Amino acid sequence: GFDISSYAIENASPLVKDTMTIADARKPFQYKDNEFDLVISLGTLHNLKFFDLIDCLDEMKRVAEEGYIMVESYRNEEELFNLQCWALTCETFLDYDTWVKLISSYKIFDYEFIFFE
């Protein structure tokens, strides 16, 4: 796996720490086409600006046969407010329907959402 944060890698679980590297999801992945059976993104995609988010999804699709995405979203104004208060590094706030349409267009991803009720 990779993360942009050296702090995150230094404090990763010992079970995965040795397999982690620093990388930037806004840049092309240093992996071959279809190198992996599965790619996973947990609670990170909202931290990318929209066009970087699209590039990242394109790269995830390029390097894997299947993918799983978990991302923060909202279904109403109260949840949007709560998300804005919580996700201080968020660059892309997308509502539930927009995320579903975007992610579904790639046809390889299973997904789920976190909502701040």
PENOR-V229186 format. One record per residue. N is the residue number from 1. RES is the residue in one letter. SS is DSSP state (h for helix, s for strand, l for the rest). PHI is phi in whole degrees, -180 to 180 (999 if undefined). OMEGA is omega in whole degrees, -180 to 180 (* if undefined). Layout:
n res ss phi omega
N RES SS PHI OMEGA
N RES SS PHI OMEGA
//
This chain:
n res ss phi omega
1 G l 999 175
2 F s -143 179
3 D s -149 178
4 I l -78 -173
5 S l -99 175
6 S h -66 177
7 Y h -60 -180
8 A h -62 -180
9 I h -70 179
10 E h -61 -177
11 N l -105 179
12 A l -69 176
13 S l -57 177
14 P l -57 -180
15 L l -67 -177
16 V l -124 -173
17 K h -52 -178
18 D h -70 180
19 T h -102 -177
20 M l -95 177
21 T s -143 177
22 I s -84 176
23 A l -158 -177
24 D l -113 -177
25 A l -67 178
26 R l -83 -177
27 K l -114 179
28 P l -55 179
29 F l -73 -178
30 Q l -89 -180
31 Y l -128 179
32 K l -76 174
33 D l -57 178
34 N l 54 -180
35 E l -69 -176
36 F s -119 173
37 D s -75 -173
38 L s -147 169
39 V s -116 -177
40 I s -132 173
41 S s -128 -177
42 L s -116 172
43 G l 62 -178
44 T l -123 -170
45 L h -61 -180
46 H h -65 179
47 N h -79 179
48 L l -98 170
49 K l -65 -170
50 F h -53 -177
51 F h -68 174
52 D h -68 177
53 L h -61 178
54 I h -62 178
55 D h -60 180
56 C h -65 177
57 L h -62 176
58 D h -60 180
59 E h -68 177
60 M h -60 178
61 K h -65 -178
62 R h -65 -171
63 V h -92 -176
64 A s -143 177
65 E s -76 -178
66 E s -138 179
67 G s -148 176
68 Y s -133 -179
69 I s -126 169
70 M s -122 -176
71 V s -144 177
72 E s -80 -180
73 S l -152 178
74 Y s -149 179
75 R l -117 -179
76 N l -158 -176
77 E h -65 179
78 E h -64 178
79 E h -66 176
80 L h -63 178
81 F h -59 -180
82 N h -62 178
83 L h -65 179
84 Q h -63 178
85 C h -72 -175
86 W h -86 -170
87 A l -91 -175
88 L l -66 180
89 T l -98 -177
90 C l -65 176
91 E l -110 -177
92 T l -131 175
93 F l -98 178
94 L l -119 177
95 D s -75 -176
96 Y h -53 -176
97 D h -62 180
98 T h -68 177
99 W h -59 -178
100 V h -60 -180
101 K h -63 -180
102 L h -64 -177
103 I h -64 -180
104 S h -63 -179
105 S l -65 180
106 Y l -85 173
107 K l 62 178
108 I l -117 -170
109 F s -102 160
110 D s -89 -175
111 Y s -154 170
112 E s -154 -172
113 F s -128 168
114 I s -109 177
115 F l -119 179
116 F l -107 -176
117 E l -75 *
//
